Amino acid sequence: MDLTQITVTIAGAALIALNLWFFFGKKEAGHAVAKEKGGIYACPMHPWITSNDPTADCSICGMKLVKSDEVRK
């Protein structure tokens, strides 16, 4: 392996790690704050779309968000 291949491999691994942290690493803090303030609302069709606002709509399909407890049932 030459230096270019090693550099590209390390940069690719760092990019993957950064993406995993960004999408999955910081969700717990937001959910804990939302549960203290009254709940999390999620889309029934896209449960990863969440909000603290009970009047919010899904950004994908436009459906009204419902309490996250109702989505899990």
MODELLER restraints for C-alpha pairs under 7 A, 6 or more apart:
rsr = mdl.restraints
at = mdl.atoms
rsr.add(forms.Gaussian(group=physical.xy_distance, feature=features.Distance(at['CA:34:A'], at['CA:40:A']), mean=5.82, stdev=0.5))
rsr.add(forms.Gaussian(group=physical.xy_distance, feature=features.Distance(at['CA:34:A'], at['CA:52:A']), mean=5.99, stdev=0.5))
rsr.add(forms.Gaussian(group=physical.xy_distance, feature=features.Distance(at['CA:39:A'], at['CA:52:A']), mean=6.49, stdev=0.5))
rsr.add(forms.Gaussian(group=physical.xy_distance, feature=features.Distance(at['CA:39:A'], at['CA:67:A']), mean=6.96, stdev=0.5))
rsr.add(forms.Gaussian(group=physical.xy_distance, feature=features.Distance(at['CA:40:A'], at['CA:50:A']), mean=6.54, stdev=0.5))
rsr.add(forms.Gaussian(group=physical.xy_distance, feature=features.Distance(at['CA:40:A'], at['CA:51:A']), mean=5.86, stdev=0.5))
rsr.add(forms.Gaussian(group=physical.xy_distance, feature=features.Distance(at['CA:40:A'], at['CA:52:A']), mean=5.16, stdev=0.5))
rsr.add(forms.Gaussian(group=physical.xy_distance, feature=features.Distance(at['CA:40:A'], at['CA:67:A']), mean=5.96, stdev=0.5))
rsr.add(forms.Gaussian(group=physical.xy_distance, feature=features.Distance(at['CA:40:A'], at['CA:68:A']), mean=5.61, stdev=0.5))
rsr.add(forms.Gaussian(group=physical.xy_distance, feature=features.Distance(at['CA:41:A'], at['CA:50:A']), mean=5.48, stdev=0.5))
rsr.add(forms.Gaussian(group=physical.xy_distance, feature=features.Distance(at['CA:41:A'], at['CA:51:A']), mean=5.27, stdev=0.5))
rsr.add(forms.Gaussian(group=physical.xy_distance, feature=features.Distance(at['CA:41:A'], at['CA:52:A']), mean=6.06, stdev=0.5))
rsr.add(forms.Gaussian(group=physical.xy_distance, feature=features.Distance(at['CA:41:A'], at['CA:54:A']), mean=6.24, stdev=0.5))
rsr.add(forms.Gaussian(group=physical.xy_distance, feature=features.Distance(at['CA:41:A'], at['CA:65:A']), mean=5.34, stdev=0.5))
rsr.add(forms.Gaussian(group=physical.xy_distance, feature=features.Distance(at['CA:41:A'], at['CA:66:A']), mean=4.95, stdev=0.5))
rsr.add(forms.Gaussian(group=physical.xy_distance, feature=features.Distance(at['CA:41:A'], at['CA:67:A']), mean=4.35, stdev=0.5))
rsr.add(forms.Gaussian(group=physical.xy_distance, feature=features.Distance(at['CA:41:A'], at['CA:68:A']), mean=5.08, stdev=0.5))
rsr.add(forms.Gaussian(group=physical.xy_distance, feature=features.Distance(at['CA:42:A'], at['CA:49:A']), mean=5.67, stdev=0.5))
rsr.add(forms.Gaussian(group=physical.xy_distance, feature=features.Distance(at['CA:42:A'], at['CA:50:A']), mean=4.39, stdev=0.5))
rsr.add(forms.Gaussian(group=physical.xy_distance, feature=features.Distance(at['CA:42:A'], at['CA:51:A']), mean=6.54, stdev=0.5))
rsr.add(forms.Gaussian(group=physical.xy_distance, feature=features.Distance(at['CA:42:A'], at['CA:65:A']), mean=4.88, stdev=0.5))
rsr.add(forms.Gaussian(group=physical.xy_distance, feature=features.Distance(at['CA:42:A'], at['CA:66:A']), mean=5.44, stdev=0.5))
rsr.add(forms.Gaussian(group=physical.xy_distance, feature=features.Distance(at['CA:42:A'], at['CA:67:A']), mean=6.20, stdev=0.5))
rsr.add(forms.Gaussian(group=physical.xy_distance, feature=features.Distance(at['CA:42:A'], at['CA:68:A']), mean=5.26, stdev=0.5))
rsr.add(forms.Gaussian(group=physical.xy_distance, feature=features.Distance(at['CA:42:A'], at['CA:71:A']), mean=6.89, stdev=0.5))
rsr.add(forms.Gaussian(group=physical.xy_distance, feature=features.Distance(at['CA:43:A'], at['CA:49:A']), mean=5.92, stdev=0.5))
rsr.add(forms.Gaussian(group=physical.xy_distance, feature=features.Distance(at['CA:43:A'], at['CA:50:A']), mean=6.84, stdev=0.5))
rsr.add(forms.Gaussian(group=physical.xy_distance, feature=features.Distance(at['CA:43:A'], at['CA:58:A']), mean=5.87, stdev=0.5))
rsr.add(forms.Gaussian(group=physical.xy_distance, feature=features.Distance(at['CA:43:A'], at['CA:63:A']), mean=6.71, stdev=0.5))
rsr.add(forms.Gaussian(group=physical.xy_distance, feature=features.Distance(at['CA:43:A'], at['CA:64:A']), mean=6.78, stdev=0.5))
rsr.add(forms.Gaussian(group=physical.xy_distance, feature=features.Distance(at['CA:43:A'], at['CA:65:A']), mean=4.65, stdev=0.5))
rsr.add(forms.Gaussian(group=physical.xy_distance, feature=features.Distance(at['CA:43:A'], at['CA:66:A']), mean=6.31, stdev=0.5))
rsr.add(forms.Gaussian(group=physical.xy_distance, feature=features.Distance(at['CA:44:A'], at['CA:71:A']), mean=5.40, stdev=0.5))
rsr.add(forms.Gaussian(group=physical.xy_distance, feature=features.Distance(at['CA:49:A'], at['CA:58:A']), mean=6.48, stdev=0.5))
rsr.add(forms.Gaussian(group=physical.xy_distance, feature=features.Distance(at['CA:54:A'], at['CA:65:A']), mean=6.76, stdev=0.5))
rsr.add(forms.Gaussian(group=physical.xy_distance, feature=features.Distance(at['CA:56:A'], at['CA:64:A']), mean=6.30, stdev=0.5))
rsr.add(forms.Gaussian(group=physical.xy_distance, feature=features.Distance(at['CA:56:A'], at['CA:65:A']), mean=6.01, stdev=0.5))
rsr.add(forms.Gaussian(group=physical.xy_distance, feature=features.Distance(at['CA:57:A'], at['CA:63:A']), mean=5.46, stdev=0.5))
rsr.add(forms.Gaussian(group=physical.xy_distance, feature=features.Distance(at['CA:57:A'], at['CA:64:A']), mean=4.55, stdev=0.5))
rsr.add(forms.Gaussian(group=physical.xy_distance, feature=features.Distance(at['CA:57:A'], at['CA:65:A']), mean=5.59, stdev=0.5))
rsr.add(forms.Gaussian(group=physical.xy_distance, feature=features.Distance(at['CA:58:A'], at['CA:64:A']), mean=6.32, stdev=0.5))
rsr.add(forms.Gaussian(group=physical.xy_distance, feature=features.Distance(at['CA:58:A'], at['CA:65:A']), mean=6.36, stdev=0.5))
